[in-house]
Amino acid sequence: MGIVTDSHLPWLRQQLDEWDASLLRRRRRVVTPLKEGWCLVDGRRVRNFAGNDYLHLAQHPDVIAAAQAAVVQAGVGSQGSALVCGRTSWHVELEQRLARFEGAEAAILFPTGMAANMGTITALAGARDVVFCDRLNHASLIDGCRLCGAKFRVYRHKDLNRLGDALQQAAHFQRRWIVTDSVFSMDGDLAPLPELCDLAERYQAHLIVDEAHATGVFGATGRGVCEHFGVARRVAVRVGTLSKALGALGGFVCGSAELIETLWNSARTQMFSTALPPAICAAATAALDVLEREPERRIQLQRSCELFRTELRQRGVEPLPGSTGPIVPVVTGSPATTLQVAAKLEERGYLVGAIRPPTVPAGTSRLRISLSLAHSTTEIAQFAAVLTEELSAL
Ligand SMILES: *Cc1c(COP(=O)(O)O)cnc(C)c1O
C-alpha cells in the first residue's frame, strides 16, 4: 500500500493554505544542542537565545552525571503511571526535595508543566465554581479552565479593577478561583501577586499560581515570584516546572498535604499518564542541589538581564514595557517583519523566538529573546548591537 495522499480529510488543505497565506504556518526545524549555548539549526552553528534553560543547568556536569547514573541503574522509561509501578525512589526523593525547597508540606510530580496545570485545575474546580483567568495566561491554564466545567471568565491582562468587579458579582458561585502565571511567558512581566492575594482574601477566592518561568530565577532563594513578593503563604496552589530553569522535564504542584493527597487521587493527567523517567527526576534533584549551592547563578543572570536591557535602550530599542528577567520580548508587529528579522539574526548567528498568533494576540508578533548563563556579558552586548542594527534596517 502506498501513502494515502488525497482521499481523507480534504478540508485540511484549505486550513494549511490559510496558515501559509497569513505566515502563521509553523515551520519545523532540527535543532541540535551543542555545548556552552551553541546549537546547530538546520546545519548552521548559532548562539541559542531562544531557550528556557536560564541557569544553564541542562548541560551542567552534575546534572548529566545524576541522569547517567540513574539511567544505568533503572533504565530509561518508568514503565507505568506513578500509582501503579512508575514511582521510584528517585521520584520520592524529588517530591520531598521540591516540598522542602518550596517550604510546602508536600509536592506531586506530573509528566509536564502543561499536564500539571490541566490536571490540577480540572481536579479542583467544578461545575458550581467560577474561574478567573488572565487573558495572557499560558495555554495550559486556559485549557484547564475550559475543561474543568466551571464558569470561565477571562480578565484583561493584570486588570485588577475588572477582576475585582467580576469577583464582586460572583458571590453566588460555590467557589471562586483566580488563576495566573507568575511570569507571563510571552511578555516576561510579573503578575501583581500581592494585589491578587488581597482580592482573593476580600472575595473569598483561591489562587492558583503558575511559576513555570520563575522557579530558580526569581525570589531571594529562587522559589519564584511568590517568594519575591513574600506571598507564598497566601497562595493555595503553586505550580512549577522542571523543564525550564531546572533544565530537565516535568511539572509539579506544591501546597498543603491535603491538596497534594487530593491531586494524587484525582488529577487525571497524573493518574492516566506514565510517570517521569527516573533519570529525569535524578537530574532535576541534582539541578536543585546546584541551585541551592550556587545562589550566585541567579545574581549573575539578573546582571545579564539588566545589561542587555540597558544596551538595547541605549541604542533606542525598547523591550516590551513591564518585562523583567530573562525573557526579553521586542514587539515587531506583523508575522512578516518578525520572521524577517529572526531570519536575518539567524544568518548572523543568533537563534531567537519568532512568536506569532495564536501564541500572542494579533498585531503583537514579537521576537522573544531569552537570556541564560551560557551567554557572556561581552556577547550579550554584541548581540544587542546586532539586534538593533537588524531592527533599524526594517
Ligand atoms: C512552559 C510553560 C508551561 C508548560 O511547562 P512544560 O513543562 O513545558 O509543559 C506551563 N506554564 C507556563 C506559564 C509556561 O511558560
PDBQT file of the ligand as one rigid body, heavy atoms in Angstrom, charges set to zero:
ROOT
HETATM    1  C1  LIG A 401       6.212  26.377  29.577  1.00  0.00    +0.000 C 
HETATM    2  C2  LIG A 401       5.067  26.679  30.444  1.00  0.00    +0.000 A 
HETATM    3  C3  LIG A 401       4.265  25.657  30.945  1.00  0.00    +0.000 A 
HETATM    4  C4  LIG A 401       4.428  24.235  30.485  1.00  0.00    +0.000 C 
HETATM    5  O1  LIG A 401       5.505  23.626  31.082  1.00  0.00    +0.000 OA
HETATM    6  P1  LIG A 401       6.109  22.321  30.389  1.00  0.00    +0.000 P 
HETATM    7  O2  LIG A 401       6.873  21.681  31.470  1.00  0.00    +0.000 OA
HETATM    8  O3  LIG A 401       6.953  22.813  29.273  1.00  0.00    +0.000 OA
HETATM    9  O4  LIG A 401       4.957  21.513  29.910  1.00  0.00    +0.000 OA
HETATM   10  C5  LIG A 401       3.276  25.971  31.841  1.00  0.00    +0.000 A 
HETATM   11  N1  LIG A 401       3.049  27.246  32.205  1.00  0.00    +0.000 NA
HETATM   12  C6  LIG A 401       3.782  28.265  31.720  1.00  0.00    +0.000 A 
HETATM   13  C7  LIG A 401       3.497  29.647  32.169  1.00  0.00    +0.000 C 
HETATM   14  C8  LIG A 401       4.808  28.010  30.822  1.00  0.00    +0.000 A 
HETATM   15  O5  LIG A 401       5.510  29.012  30.303  1.00  0.00    +0.000 OA
ENDROOT
TORSDOF 0
